[in-house]
Amino acid sequence: MCLAIPGKIKKIEGSAALFDFKGHEYMADVSLVANPQVGDWILMHDGRAMSKITEKEAEENLEFIEKQESDHSHN
């Protein structure tokens, strides 16, 4: 299963953004996102930010991912 992961933008350099996902830092191409800013939440898949999301949406996505990880660790 492929998931887009939520992250909060920490730094932007050109079309690349450093963002945080569960305490880990990743880079994503943000060229497809309109006016990305430090502090914005994004959904990232395959190295590209697909869209901005709200903090509430990010929390819901994180809860879903954690549930999936938990379910798979019991198998």
PDB file with one MODEL, atoms N, CA, C and O in Angstrom:
MODEL        1
ATOM      1  N   MET A   1       0.847  -1.173   0.000  1.00  0.00           N
ATOM      2  CA  MET A   1       0.000   0.000   0.000  1.00  0.00           C
ATOM      3  C   MET A   1       0.894   1.237   0.000  1.00  0.00           C
ATOM      4  O   MET A   1       1.866   1.303   0.752  1.00  0.00           O
ATOM      5  N   CYS A   2       0.573   2.202  -0.827  1.00  0.00           N
ATOM      6  CA  CYS A   2       1.299   3.466  -0.881  1.00  0.00           C
ATOM      7  C   CYS A   2       0.475   4.541  -0.194  1.00  0.00           C
ATOM      8  O   CYS A   2      -0.718   4.694  -0.460  1.00  0.00           O
ATOM      9  N   LEU A   3       1.118   5.275   0.682  1.00  0.00           N
ATOM     10  CA  LEU A   3       0.440   6.350   1.385  1.00  0.00           C
ATOM     11  C   LEU A   3       1.164   7.659   1.162  1.00  0.00           C
ATOM     12  O   LEU A   3       2.386   7.691   1.018  1.00  0.00           O
ATOM     13  N   ALA A   4       0.414   8.719   1.135  1.00  0.00           N
ATOM     14  CA  ALA A   4       1.009  10.045   1.205  1.00  0.00           C
ATOM     15  C   ALA A   4       1.178  10.339   2.685  1.00  0.00           C
ATOM     16  O   ALA A   4       0.305  10.019   3.492  1.00  0.00           O
ATOM     17  N   ILE A   5       2.297  10.945   3.039  1.00  0.00           N
ATOM     18  CA  ILE A   5       2.529  11.246   4.445  1.00  0.00           C
ATOM     19  C   ILE A   5       2.412  12.743   4.697  1.00  0.00           C
ATOM     20  O   ILE A   5       2.817  13.552   3.862  1.00  0.00           O
ATOM     21  N   PRO A   6       1.861  13.108   5.845  1.00  0.00           N
ATOM     22  CA  PRO A   6       1.753  14.524   6.189  1.00  0.00           C
ATOM     23  C   PRO A   6       3.054  15.008   6.824  1.00  0.00           C
ATOM     24  O   PRO A   6       3.766  14.244   7.477  1.00  0.00           O
ATOM     25  N   GLY A   7       3.344  16.262   6.624  1.00  0.00           N
ATOM     26  CA  GLY A   7       4.511  16.849   7.264  1.00  0.00           C
ATOM     27  C   GLY A   7       4.376  18.351   7.353  1.00  0.00           C
ATOM     28  O   GLY A   7       3.648  18.978   6.583  1.00  0.00           O
ATOM     29  N   LYS A   8       5.092  18.913   8.308  1.00  0.00           N
ATOM     30  CA  LYS A   8       5.078  20.363   8.504  1.00  0.00           C
ATOM     31  C   LYS A   8       6.373  20.936   7.935  1.00  0.00           C
ATOM     32  O   LYS A   8       7.466  20.495   8.290  1.00  0.00           O
ATOM     33  N   ILE A   9       6.240  21.917   7.055  1.00  0.00           N
ATOM     34  CA  ILE A   9       7.402  22.527   6.408  1.00  0.00           C
ATOM     35  C   ILE A   9       8.223  23.304   7.439  1.00  0.00           C
ATOM     36  O   ILE A   9       7.706  24.142   8.177  1.00  0.00           O
ATOM     37  N   LYS A  10       9.535  22.990   7.461  1.00  0.00           N
ATOM     38  CA  LYS A  10      10.460  23.656   8.377  1.00  0.00           C
ATOM     39  C   LYS A  10      11.342  24.675   7.662  1.00  0.00           C
ATOM     40  O   LYS A  10      11.754  25.672   8.255  1.00  0.00           O
ATOM     41  N   LYS A  11      11.634  24.417   6.371  1.00  0.00           N
ATOM     42  CA  LYS A  11      12.547  25.279   5.623  1.00  0.00           C
ATOM     43  C   LYS A  11      12.276  25.091   4.136  1.00  0.00           C
ATOM     44  O   LYS A  11      11.964  23.987   3.690  1.00  0.00           O
ATOM     45  N   ILE A  12      12.396  26.167   3.377  1.00  0.00           N
ATOM     46  CA  ILE A  12      12.207  26.093   1.924  1.00  0.00           C
ATOM     47  C   ILE A  12      13.436  26.678   1.241  1.00  0.00           C
ATOM     48  O   ILE A  12      13.913  27.758   1.589  1.00  0.00           O
ATOM     49  N   GLU A  13      13.936  25.928   0.254  1.00  0.00           N
ATOM     50  CA  GLU A  13      15.056  26.394  -0.567  1.00  0.00           C
ATOM     51  C   GLU A  13      14.673  26.163  -2.017  1.00  0.00           C
ATOM     52  O   GLU A  13      14.703  25.027  -2.492  1.00  0.00           O
ATOM     53  N   GLY A  14      14.317  27.219  -2.721  1.00  0.00           N
ATOM     54  CA  GLY A  14      13.881  27.088  -4.108  1.00  0.00           C
ATOM     55  C   GLY A  14      12.580  26.302  -4.169  1.00  0.00           C
ATOM     56  O   GLY A  14      11.582  26.700  -3.569  1.00  0.00           O
ATOM     57  N   SER A  15      12.589  25.188  -4.890  1.00  0.00           N
ATOM     58  CA  SER A  15      11.377  24.368  -4.990  1.00  0.00           C
ATOM     59  C   SER A  15      11.425  23.156  -4.060  1.00  0.00           C
ATOM     60  O   SER A  15      10.585  22.261  -4.158  1.00  0.00           O
ATOM     61  N   ALA A  16      12.410  23.131  -3.157  1.00  0.00           N
ATOM     62  CA  ALA A  16      12.533  22.019  -2.209  1.00  0.00           C
ATOM     63  C   ALA A  16      12.196  22.496  -0.800  1.00  0.00           C
ATOM     64  O   ALA A  16      12.538  23.611  -0.404  1.00  0.00           O
ATOM     65  N   ALA A  17      11.526  21.635  -0.062  1.00  0.00           N
ATOM     66  CA  ALA A  17      11.174  21.965   1.318  1.00  0.00           C
ATOM     67  C   ALA A  17      11.649  20.851   2.242  1.00  0.00           C
ATOM     68  O   ALA A  17      11.516  19.666   1.936  1.00  0.00           O
ATOM     69  N   LEU A  18      12.196  21.254   3.362  1.00  0.00           N
ATOM     70  CA  LEU A  18      12.526  20.330   4.436  1.00  0.00           C
ATOM     71  C   LEU A  18      11.289  20.271   5.319  1.00  0.00           C
ATOM     72  O   LEU A  18      10.789  21.302   5.769  1.00  0.00           O
ATOM     73  N   PHE A  19      10.796  19.059   5.567  1.00  0.00           N
ATOM     74  CA  PHE A  19       9.617  18.950   6.410  1.00  0.00           C
ATOM     75  C   PHE A  19       9.782  17.836   7.423  1.00  0.00           C
ATOM     76  O   PHE A  19      10.605  16.937   7.255  1.00  0.00           O
ATOM     77  N   ASP A  20       8.990  17.910   8.471  1.00  0.00           N
ATOM     78  CA  ASP A  20       9.047  16.962   9.568  1.00  0.00           C
ATOM     79  C   ASP A  20       7.884  15.977   9.478  1.00  0.00           C
ATOM     80  O   ASP A  20       6.731  16.373   9.309  1.00  0.00           O
ATOM     81  N   PHE A  21       8.206  14.688   9.593  1.00  0.00           N
ATOM     82  CA  PHE A  21       7.196  13.638   9.681  1.00  0.00           C
ATOM     83  C   PHE A  21       7.568  12.752  10.861  1.00  0.00           C
ATOM     84  O   PHE A  21       8.550  12.012  10.806  1.00  0.00           O
ATOM     85  N   LYS A  22       6.782  12.831  11.925  1.00  0.00           N
ATOM     86  CA  LYS A  22       6.984  12.001  13.113  1.00  0.00           C
ATOM     87  C   LYS A  22       8.402  12.114  13.663  1.00  0.00           C
ATOM     88  O   LYS A  22       9.008  11.112  14.042  1.00  0.00           O
ATOM     89  N   GLY A  23       8.927  13.334  13.704  1.00  0.00           N
ATOM     90  CA  GLY A  23      10.239  13.562  14.281  1.00  0.00           C
ATOM     91  C   GLY A  23      11.412  13.315  13.346  1.00  0.00           C
ATOM     92  O   GLY A  23      12.566  13.447  13.756  1.00  0.00           O
ATOM     93  N   HIS A  24      11.137  12.958  12.099  1.00  0.00           N
ATOM     94  CA  HIS A  24      12.187  12.735  11.109  1.00  0.00           C
ATOM     95  C   HIS A  24      12.067  13.797  10.022  1.00  0.00           C
ATOM     96  O   HIS A  24      10.964  14.213   9.667  1.00  0.00           O
ATOM     97  N   GLU A  25      13.210  14.231   9.500  1.00  0.00           N
ATOM     98  CA  GLU A  25      13.210  15.257   8.469  1.00  0.00           C
ATOM     99  C   GLU A  25      13.375  14.641   7.083  1.00  0.00           C
ATOM    100  O   GLU A  25      14.173  13.726   6.881  1.00  0.00           O
ATOM    101  N   TYR A  26      12.612  15.159   6.152  1.00  0.00           N
ATOM    102  CA  TYR A  26      12.630  14.707   4.763  1.00  0.00           C
ATOM    103  C   TYR A  26      12.601  15.921   3.854  1.00  0.00           C
ATOM    104  O   TYR A  26      12.221  17.016   4.269  1.00  0.00           O
ATOM    105  N   MET A  27      13.009  15.713   2.599  1.00  0.00           N
ATOM    106  CA  MET A  27      12.923  16.762   1.585  1.00  0.00           C
ATOM    107  C   MET A  27      11.815  16.407   0.608  1.00  0.00           C
ATOM    108  O   MET A  27      11.589  15.236   0.306  1.00  0.00           O
ATOM    109  N   ALA A  28      11.134  17.421   0.123  1.00  0.00           N
ATOM    110  CA  ALA A  28      10.080  17.215  -0.874  1.00  0.00           C
ATOM    111  C   ALA A  28      10.111  18.356  -1.876  1.00  0.00           C
ATOM    112  O   ALA A  28      10.415  19.497  -1.529  1.00  0.00           O
ATOM    113  N   ASP A  29       9.796  18.036  -3.111  1.00  0.00           N
ATOM    114  CA  ASP A  29       9.623  19.037  -4.158  1.00  0.00           C
ATOM    115  C   ASP A  29       8.257  19.677  -3.930  1.00  0.00           C
ATOM    116  O   ASP A  29       7.242  18.981  -3.923  1.00  0.00           O
ATOM    117  N   VAL A  30       8.221  20.983  -3.744  1.00  0.00           N
ATOM    118  CA  VAL A  30       6.957  21.680  -3.479  1.00  0.00           C
ATOM    119  C   VAL A  30       6.507  22.531  -4.663  1.00  0.00           C
ATOM    120  O   VAL A  30       5.660  23.411  -4.509  1.00  0.00           O
ATOM    121  N   SER A  31       7.067  22.274  -5.836  1.00  0.00           N
ATOM    122  CA  SER A  31       6.744  23.097  -6.996  1.00  0.00           C
ATOM    123  C   SER A  31       5.282  22.971  -7.441  1.00  0.00           C
ATOM    124  O   SER A  31       4.784  23.847  -8.148  1.00  0.00           O
ATOM    125  N   LEU A  32       4.590  21.904  -7.043  1.00  0.00           N
ATOM    126  CA  LEU A  32       3.177  21.739  -7.416  1.00  0.00           C
ATOM    127  C   LEU A  32       2.215  22.376  -6.420  1.00  0.00           C
ATOM    128  O   LEU A  32       1.007  22.412  -6.652  1.00  0.00           O
ATOM    129  N   VAL A  33       2.756  22.881  -5.307  1.00  0.00           N
ATOM    130  CA  VAL A  33       1.925  23.471  -4.255  1.00  0.00           C
ATOM    131  C   VAL A  33       1.941  24.994  -4.409  1.00  0.00           C
ATOM    132  O   VAL A  33       3.001  25.602  -4.555  1.00  0.00           O
ATOM    133  N   ALA A  34       0.764  25.593  -4.376  1.00  0.00           N
ATOM    134  CA  ALA A  34       0.657  27.047  -4.504  1.00  0.00           C
ATOM    135  C   ALA A  34       1.152  27.743  -3.237  1.00  0.00           C
ATOM    136  O   ALA A  34       0.631  27.512  -2.146  1.00  0.00           O
ATOM    137  N   ASN A  35       2.157  28.590  -3.394  1.00  0.00           N
ATOM    138  CA  ASN A  35       2.663  29.447  -2.333  1.00  0.00           C
ATOM    139  C   ASN A  35       2.976  28.701  -1.025  1.00  0.00           C
ATOM    140  O   ASN A  35       2.408  29.034   0.016  1.00  0.00           O
ATOM    141  N   PRO A  36       3.861  27.706  -1.058  1.00  0.00           N
ATOM    142  CA  PRO A  36       4.209  26.998   0.185  1.00  0.00           C
ATOM    143  C   PRO A  36       4.967  27.915   1.133  1.00  0.00           C
ATOM    144  O   PRO A  36       5.795  28.717   0.701  1.00  0.00           O
ATOM    145  N   GLN A  37       4.683  27.795   2.422  1.00  0.00           N
ATOM    146  CA  GLN A  37       5.315  28.631   3.442  1.00  0.00           C
ATOM    147  C   GLN A  37       5.797  27.753   4.595  1.00  0.00           C
ATOM    148  O   GLN A  37       5.227  26.694   4.861  1.00  0.00           O
ATOM    149  N   VAL A  38       6.858  28.206   5.278  1.00  0.00           N
ATOM    150  CA  VAL A  38       7.300  27.530   6.486  1.00  0.00           C
ATOM    151  C   VAL A  38       6.117  27.504   7.459  1.00  0.00           C
ATOM    152  O   VAL A  38       5.443  28.513   7.662  1.00  0.00           O
ATOM    153  N   GLY A  39       5.880  26.344   8.050  1.00  0.00           N
ATOM    154  CA  GLY A  39       4.760  26.180   8.974  1.00  0.00           C
ATOM    155  C   GLY A  39       3.544  25.524   8.339  1.00  0.00           C
ATOM    156  O   GLY A  39       2.664  25.034   9.047  1.00  0.00           O
ATOM    157  N   ASP A  40       3.485  25.509   6.991  1.00  0.00           N
ATOM    158  CA  ASP A  40       2.377  24.842   6.299  1.00  0.00           C
ATOM    159  C   ASP A  40       2.490  23.330   6.471  1.00  0.00           C
ATOM    160  O   ASP A  40       3.585  22.782   6.592  1.00  0.00           O
ATOM    161  N   TRP A  41       1.343  22.678   6.479  1.00  0.00           N
ATOM    162  CA  TRP A  41       1.284  21.220   6.453  1.00  0.00           C
ATOM    163  C   TRP A  41       1.073  20.788   5.007  1.00  0.00           C
ATOM    164  O   TRP A  41       0.283  21.384   4.275  1.00  0.00           O
ATOM    165  N   ILE A  42       1.797  19.734   4.606  1.00  0.00           N
ATOM    166  CA  ILE A  42       1.678  19.212   3.250  1.00  0.00           C
ATOM    167  C   ILE A  42       1.451  17.702   3.299  1.00  0.00           C
ATOM    168  O   ILE A  42       1.739  17.039   4.295  1.00  0.00           O
ATOM    169  N   LEU A  43       0.926  17.186   2.192  1.00  0.00           N
ATOM    170  CA  LEU A  43       0.876  15.742   1.970  1.00  0.00           C
ATOM    171  C   LEU A  43       1.937  15.430   0.931  1.00  0.00           C
ATOM    172  O   LEU A  43       1.929  16.008  -0.155  1.00  0.00           O
ATOM    173  N   MET A  44       2.863  14.510   1.255  1.00  0.00           N
ATOM    174  CA  MET A  44       3.965  14.189   0.372  1.00  0.00           C
ATOM    175  C   MET A  44       3.877  12.732  -0.053  1.00  0.00           C
ATOM    176  O   MET A  44       3.611  11.848   0.762  1.00  0.00           O
ATOM    177  N   HIS A  45       4.102  12.496  -1.328  1.00  0.00           N
ATOM    178  CA  HIS A  45       4.176  11.137  -1.866  1.00  0.00           C
ATOM    179  C   HIS A  45       5.275  11.096  -2.916  1.00  0.00           C
ATOM    180  O   HIS A  45       5.331  11.941  -3.810  1.00  0.00           O
ATOM    181  N   ASP A  46       6.139  10.111  -2.796  1.00  0.00           N
ATOM    182  CA  ASP A  46       7.195   9.885  -3.781  1.00  0.00           C
ATOM    183  C   ASP A  46       8.072  11.122  -3.995  1.00  0.00           C
ATOM    184  O   ASP A  46       8.453  11.437  -5.122  1.00  0.00           O
ATOM    185  N   GLY A  47       8.386  11.817  -2.894  1.00  0.00           N
ATOM    186  CA  GLY A  47       9.285  12.960  -2.972  1.00  0.00           C
ATOM    187  C   GLY A  47       8.657  14.264  -3.426  1.00  0.00           C
ATOM    188  O   GLY A  47       9.355  15.262  -3.603  1.00  0.00           O
ATOM    189  N   ARG A  48       7.331  14.265  -3.617  1.00  0.00           N
ATOM    190  CA  ARG A  48       6.651  15.483  -4.076  1.00  0.00           C
ATOM    191  C   ARG A  48       5.491  15.840  -3.144  1.00  0.00           C
ATOM    192  O   ARG A  48       4.701  14.986  -2.743  1.00  0.00           O
ATOM    193  N   ALA A  49       5.418  17.106  -2.823  1.00  0.00           N
ATOM    194  CA  ALA A  49       4.257  17.585  -2.070  1.00  0.00           C
ATOM    195  C   ALA A  49       3.090  17.654  -3.039  1.00  0.00           C
ATOM    196  O   ALA A  49       3.180  18.282  -4.094  1.00  0.00           O
ATOM    197  N   MET A  50       2.001  17.007  -2.673  1.00  0.00           N
ATOM    198  CA  MET A  50       0.835  16.976  -3.558  1.00  0.00           C
ATOM    199  C   MET A  50      -0.129  18.116  -3.259  1.00  0.00           C
ATOM    200  O   MET A  50      -0.776  18.641  -4.164  1.00  0.00           O
ATOM    201  N   SER A  51      -0.223  18.498  -1.985  1.00  0.00           N
ATOM    202  CA  SER A  51      -1.149  19.567  -1.617  1.00  0.00           C
ATOM    203  C   SER A  51      -0.864  20.044  -0.210  1.00  0.00           C
ATOM    204  O   SER A  51      -0.184  19.377   0.569  1.00  0.00           O
ATOM    205  N   LYS A  52      -1.399  21.217   0.098  1.00  0.00           N
ATOM    206  CA  LYS A  52      -1.403  21.698   1.476  1.00  0.00           C
ATOM    207  C   LYS A  52      -2.613  21.087   2.170  1.00  0.00           C
ATOM    208  O   LYS A  52      -3.645  20.838   1.548  1.00  0.00           O
ATOM    209  N   ILE A  53      -2.468  20.853   3.468  1.00  0.00           N
ATOM    210  CA  ILE A  53      -3.584  20.353   4.261  1.00  0.00           C
ATOM    211  C   ILE A  53      -3.626  21.138   5.565  1.00  0.00           C
ATOM    212  O   ILE A  53      -2.672  21.832   5.917  1.00  0.00           O
ATOM    213  N   THR A  54      -4.734  21.019   6.269  1.00  0.00           N
ATOM    214  CA  THR A  54      -4.843  21.681   7.566  1.00  0.00           C
ATOM    215  C   THR A  54      -4.151  20.836   8.630  1.00  0.00           C
ATOM    216  O   THR A  54      -3.868  19.658   8.410  1.00  0.00           O
ATOM    217  N   GLU A  55      -3.886  21.435   9.771  1.00  0.00           N
ATOM    218  CA  GLU A  55      -3.283  20.693  10.874  1.00  0.00           C
ATOM    219  C   GLU A  55      -4.202  19.557  11.321  1.00  0.00           C
ATOM    220  O   GLU A  55      -3.728  18.476  11.672  1.00  0.00           O
ATOM    221  N   LYS A  56      -5.510  19.799  11.307  1.00  0.00           N
ATOM    222  CA  LYS A  56      -6.478  18.753  11.677  1.00  0.00           C
ATOM    223  C   LYS A  56      -6.390  17.571  10.703  1.00  0.00           C
ATOM    224  O   LYS A  56      -6.400  16.414  11.123  1.00  0.00           O
ATOM    225  N   GLU A  57      -6.304  17.866   9.411  1.00  0.00           N
ATOM    226  CA  GLU A  57      -6.164  16.800   8.418  1.00  0.00           C
ATOM    227  C   GLU A  57      -4.854  16.037   8.617  1.00  0.00           C
ATOM    228  O   GLU A  57      -4.809  14.817   8.463  1.00  0.00           O
ATOM    229  N   ALA A  58      -3.789  16.764   8.962  1.00  0.00           N
ATOM    230  CA  ALA A  58      -2.501  16.115   9.220  1.00  0.00           C
ATOM    231  C   ALA A  58      -2.618  15.166  10.409  1.00  0.00           C
ATOM    232  O   ALA A  58      -2.123  14.040  10.354  1.00  0.00           O
ATOM    233  N   GLU A  59      -3.271  15.613  11.485  1.00  0.00           N
ATOM    234  CA  GLU A  59      -3.452  14.769  12.667  1.00  0.00           C
ATOM    235  C   GLU A  59      -4.257  13.523  12.330  1.00  0.00           C
ATOM    236  O   GLU A  59      -3.930  12.430  12.792  1.00  0.00           O
ATOM    237  N   GLU A  60      -5.309  13.679  11.528  1.00  0.00           N
ATOM    238  CA  GLU A  60      -6.125  12.523  11.125  1.00  0.00           C
ATOM    239  C   GLU A  60      -5.298  11.536  10.296  1.00  0.00           C
ATOM    240  O   GLU A  60      -5.422  10.323  10.470  1.00  0.00           O
ATOM    241  N   ASN A  61      -4.460  12.047   9.403  1.00  0.00           N
ATOM    242  CA  ASN A  61      -3.593  11.189   8.596  1.00  0.00           C
ATOM    243  C   ASN A  61      -2.570  10.464   9.473  1.00  0.00           C
ATOM    244  O   ASN A  61      -2.313   9.276   9.279  1.00  0.00           O
ATOM    245  N   LEU A  62      -1.991  11.177  10.434  1.00  0.00           N
ATOM    246  CA  LEU A  62      -1.015  10.556  11.331  1.00  0.00           C
ATOM    247  C   LEU A  62      -1.662   9.450  12.160  1.00  0.00           C
ATOM    248  O   LEU A  62      -1.069   8.389  12.353  1.00  0.00           O
ATOM    249  N   GLU A  63      -2.883   9.697  12.651  1.00  0.00           N
ATOM    250  CA  GLU A  63      -3.599   8.672  13.414  1.00  0.00           C
ATOM    251  C   GLU A  63      -3.840   7.434  12.549  1.00  0.00           C
ATOM    252  O   GLU A  63      -3.675   6.309  13.020  1.00  0.00           O
ATOM    253  N   PHE A  64      -4.229   7.633  11.291  1.00  0.00           N
ATOM    254  CA  PHE A  64      -4.467   6.513  10.382  1.00  0.00           C
ATOM    255  C   PHE A  64      -3.173   5.719  10.156  1.00  0.00           C
ATOM    256  O   PHE A  64      -3.182   4.489  10.199  1.00  0.00           O
ATOM    257  N   ILE A  65      -2.066   6.427   9.916  1.00  0.00           N
ATOM    258  CA  ILE A  65      -0.788   5.764   9.675  1.00  0.00           C
ATOM    259  C   ILE A  65      -0.359   4.972  10.910  1.00  0.00           C
ATOM    260  O   ILE A  65       0.098   3.836  10.791  1.00  0.00           O
ATOM    261  N   GLU A  66      -0.505   5.567  12.089  1.00  0.00           N
ATOM    262  CA  GLU A  66      -0.131   4.871  13.315  1.00  0.00           C
ATOM    263  C   GLU A  66      -0.991   3.629  13.531  1.00  0.00           C
ATOM    264  O   GLU A  66      -0.491   2.607  14.001  1.00  0.00           O
ATOM    265  N   LYS A  67      -2.274   3.705  13.195  1.00  0.00           N
ATOM    266  CA  LYS A  67      -3.150   2.549  13.323  1.00  0.00           C
ATOM    267  C   LYS A  67      -2.709   1.446  12.365  1.00  0.00           C
ATOM    268  O   LYS A  67      -2.688   0.272  12.735  1.00  0.00           O
ATOM    269  N   GLN A  68      -2.357   1.820  11.137  1.00  0.00           N
ATOM    270  CA  GLN A  68      -1.905   0.837  10.156  1.00  0.00           C
ATOM    271  C   GLN A  68      -0.614   0.174  10.630  1.00  0.00           C
ATOM    272  O   GLN A  68      -0.456  -1.040  10.503  1.00  0.00           O
ATOM    273  N   GLU A  69       0.312   0.972  11.177  1.00  0.00           N
ATOM    274  CA  GLU A  69       1.571   0.413  11.674  1.00  0.00           C
ATOM    275  C   GLU A  69       1.305  -0.545  12.829  1.00  0.00           C
ATOM    276  O   GLU A  69       1.922  -1.606  12.917  1.00  0.00           O
ATOM    277  N   SER A  70       0.395  -0.172  13.706  1.00  0.00           N
ATOM    278  CA  SER A  70       0.042  -1.008  14.847  1.00  0.00           C
ATOM    279  C   SER A  70      -0.603  -2.315  14.395  1.00  0.00           C
ATOM    280  O   SER A  70      -0.260  -3.387  14.893  1.00  0.00           O
ATOM    281  N   ASP A  71      -1.539  -2.221  13.449  1.00  0.00           N
ATOM    282  CA  ASP A  71      -2.209  -3.410  12.938  1.00  0.00           C
ATOM    283  C   ASP A  71      -1.220  -4.377  12.289  1.00  0.00           C
ATOM    284  O   ASP A  71      -1.346  -5.592  12.444  1.00  0.00           O
ATOM    285  N   HIS A  72      -0.234  -3.839  11.562  1.00  0.00           N
ATOM    286  CA  HIS A  72       0.723  -4.696  10.863  1.00  0.00           C
ATOM    287  C   HIS A  72       1.758  -5.299  11.809  1.00  0.00           C
ATOM    288  O   HIS A  72       2.329  -6.349  11.516  1.00  0.00           O
ATOM    289  N   SER A  73       2.002  -4.641  12.943  1.00  0.00           N
ATOM    290  CA  SER A  73       2.988  -5.184  13.881  1.00  0.00           C
ATOM    291  C   SER A  73       2.420  -6.369  14.659  1.00  0.00           C
ATOM    292  O   SER A  73       3.172  -7.132  15.266  1.00  0.00           O
ATOM    293  N   HIS A  74       1.096  -6.525  14.643  1.00  0.00           N
ATOM    294  CA  HIS A  74       0.452  -7.640  15.345  1.00  0.00           C
ATOM    295  C   HIS A  74       0.285  -8.859  14.451  1.00  0.00           C
ATOM    296  O   HIS A  74      -0.186  -9.897  14.916  1.00  0.00           O
ATOM    297  N   ASN A  75       0.655  -8.761  13.190  1.00  0.00           N
ATOM    298  CA  ASN A  75       0.514  -9.896  12.257  1.00  0.00           C
ATOM    299  C   ASN A  75       1.745 -10.763  12.248  1.00  0.00           C
ATOM    300  O   ASN A  75       1.795 -11.757  11.523  1.00  0.00           O
TER     301      ASN A  75
ENDMDL
END
